[in-house]
């Protein structure tokens, strides 16, 4: 074998190793950026940012979720507007949970540790109300 063929082989090997390392670095960064979407228990459907959904209890679907102590509830904003999931009542929030503003497509999950009926609402749209019954 000539020195040229050996040099080309070594250079090709080095380039291959560099490409593999770069792929692995980029792949791990990609994994860190991925958000795992959970199957939602409650959705905020389209057009609930306008009054009217409260008349049919369809601002959060379902408007009442029954779970066991220790279960987690996941809400998904499927509307084109911002929403929130905040424990308590509009004007009287409790400190149990607050999703902050959820962009369209975002989710929020909370694990319930105590028995009882928990009311929640959207801080941006006061007509949006729901409940979680923890048994």
Secondary structure, DSSP 8 states (H G I E B T S, - for coil): --HHHHHHHHHHHHHHHHHHHHHHHHHHHHHHH-------SEEE-TTTTSTTGGGGT-SSBSSEEEE-TT-EEEEEE-SSS-B--EEEETTEEEEEEE---B-TT-EEEEE--S-EEEEEE-SS-TT-EEEEEE-
